[in-house]
Amino acid sequence: MRTDLKTMIKSARVLAWLLLAALVFVTVCPIEYRPHPPGFSVTLERLGAFALIGFLFAVGYPRHRWQVGVLIVMAAGGLEASQMLDPSRHGRVADFAVKAVGAIMGVAGAFVISRLASRPAQVCA
C-alpha cells in the first residue's frame, strides 16, 4: 500500500473518531449547549454530520465498510435513545431515520469514490 494512501486512511480514522466524539457530546448534552449553525435546518445538520462520519469511517476502514455502516446506524439509534436521559432533549424515530440515511449515504459515497478511483484510466483517442 502506498504511503499517501496509508496517510489518508489514518487521517480519516482520526477525523472520524474525533467527529464521533463531538457528535456524542452535542447529542447528549443539554440543549442549551448544542451549537446551532445559522442557515442550516436541523434535519440537514443531522444528515450532513452522519454522512460525513459515515464517509470518514468507511475511508478509514476500507475493508469493513458494511460493518461500519451497520455500526454507525446502531450508534445513531443509541445516541437518539440516550437523549431520553435528559429532560431538555427528546429522541425521535424521525431523527434517527435522518441520521441513519446520512450514515448510509456517507458509506455509499466512500464506496463509489473508491471504486471509481480504482478503475484504470481510459485514454481517449
Secondary structure as UniProt FT lines:
FT   HELIX           3..28
FT   HELIX           31..33
FT   TURN            38..39
FT   HELIX           42..60
FT   HELIX           62..64
FT   HELIX           65..82
FT   HELIX           83..85
FT   TURN            87..88
FT   HELIX           93..118
//
